[in-house]
């Protein structure tokens, strides 16, 4: 896996393997961030770059009730 997601499956893998690099939830996996934190980013603005894309993707997954997509990947960790 490269440092940049190349497709949808890569993005999902990054969500279950990438830790939040700063803030209140530093070192927590992005897939495990509370929805309230993702909603806060939605209101304030997502960071630029890969991290922002991952946070926004996780927000959309939660918003649409698709967390089950991540379970097989989480179980492989």
Beta strands, then each sheet from edge to edge (+ up, - down):
end
